[in-house]
Amino acid sequence: MERLTSDRMREMAGPELDRYIRELREELFNIRVRRSLQPPANPIVLRDLRRQIARTQTVINMKRREDNTSTSVGTKNA
């Protein structure tokens, strides 16, 4: 699977990010299952996948916050 930079993820739409994070989580799950049977050839892959998931989740949360602030701009509760 291709690893994306944070800049590239910010350019992606919401459904694309959801699909990307789902693929990352599936890959992480598969590696964990294989690890239970035999030690991984490169244990750093697990760390990299977890970090990539965290980066993607951060971008998703940033986009949600931007959407919430843009919809509430100009509306004041009196």
N, C-alpha and C positions, 0 to 999 in steps of 0.2 A: 504494500500500500504506500502511496506517495505521502510524504510528510509535508504539510503545508506550513508556511510561515504565518505569524500573527497578522501581518499586513494582508496576505492573501485571504485569510479567514474573514477579516473585516469586510472584504469586498463581496463575500458570498451572501446569499439570501438565507433566511431562517431555515427553510426546509432543507437546503443543501448542508447547512451546518448540522442539523439534526441527523441527517443521513450519515455524514462524516463521523460524528461522535458515536453513532450506533456501530459503524464499521470498526472503529478503534476499540470499542468495548468488546465486540465479538472477537477481535484478534487477541486482545488481552485474555479473554476467557479461554480461548483455544490454547494459548501458550501456557496458561496455568494448568489446564488439563494435561497437556503433554509433560509439563514439569513434574506432575505427580507420578508419571510413569518413569521418567528418566530426567536427569539434570539437563537444563538447557545448555546448548553449545555457547551461547552468549547471554549471560544473565543481565547484561546492561539493557537488553531489549525491553525487559519488563519495566525498568525505571523510565526509559524513554517513552514508552507507551503511556504510562501513568502521567508523566509530565505533559505529553501532547494532549491527553484528555483534559487535564487541568487548564491548559491554554485555551482549548476550544470552549470549555465551559465558561471561562472568563470572558471570552469574546461574546458568547451567547448572552451572558448576564449584562454585559455592557450595552448590547443592542436592545435588550428588553428595557433597561433603564432609560436609554435614549428615546425609545418609543413612548414610554410612560410620561417622560417630561415634555415631549413634543405635543402630546395630546392634552396635557393639563395646562399648557401655556396659555395665558389669556383668560383663564377661568378662575375667578376669585370667589371664595365663599364670603358672603357678607353677613 
